[in-house]
């Protein structure tokens, strides 16, 4: 079913208030099928629309104000859902190029069926899931999350998926498991920039187990009521809304449970710039730019006043307890 969520001051409207009636009805039908355990039946429809999801002029044009208010350093602001055309054309996905427009131009080569995700390491129930089985594992819901990139830009995106904790409970981590590592696809045949010297491939990200179990951490299959476009991480990605965007790995093929902190892609490339935790924190600057402000894509002009960055990207009440005894300036 479609679950309306309220995250840290957000009161989300029903989907019909932020999309056209046609898209709204399609979305409700899709999510109803999936929630009822009929994801397999819905997959034919999703597959048929998968190519359409690459078209940039999709549902975002109907985006309107997200109801509710959030306090930003004493001021009151309204958050608006980012238009689909912006969310699907301004991306970081280095396997398809380093320019923000490269993924939308180049990701059409990605093959997302068949697709499997293997669960490995310190679990009682290791298993390889086909994407169809993974889709059926739990009811889908739509969540509107703020997303913040380390370069100082942000978006507000309606994601479709379920809490990663649902999958974690199924595979039963051992008591010795402390971290969860996410390995993404690295296929030079379909990803033209794999093999470049920018990063050590495959792209790897990781979370502490308690971070992965937090209800906000989303195993994600869609956005704006549609299947994920390739450039946004099809067919399955992670969404961790209180961390900088690079922590939300795309096109995941392996999830590994371990007792040691994994080496992650950007941390290996530049540890002084990209810490393991990478929580959104206005008080910790990147060595080459401030993190105290951000620019909302599609909303602010180049010379418009920037927003003040929220601690934990505005999700402080839900996640601050995870880091209660940590120095977040050292463990950034």
Helices and strands as residue ranges (DSSP letters): G 15-17, H 21-35, H 39-50, G 52-54, G 59-62, E 70-72, E 75-77, H 84-87, G 94-96, H 102-106, G 107-109, E 116-121, E 127-130, H 131-136, E 141-148, E 153-163, H 164-171, E 179-184, E 204-208, H 209-213, E 218-223, E 226-227, G 230-232, E 237-239, G 245-247, E 252-258, H 265-269, E 293-296, E 307-308, G 311-314, H 316-319, G 320-323
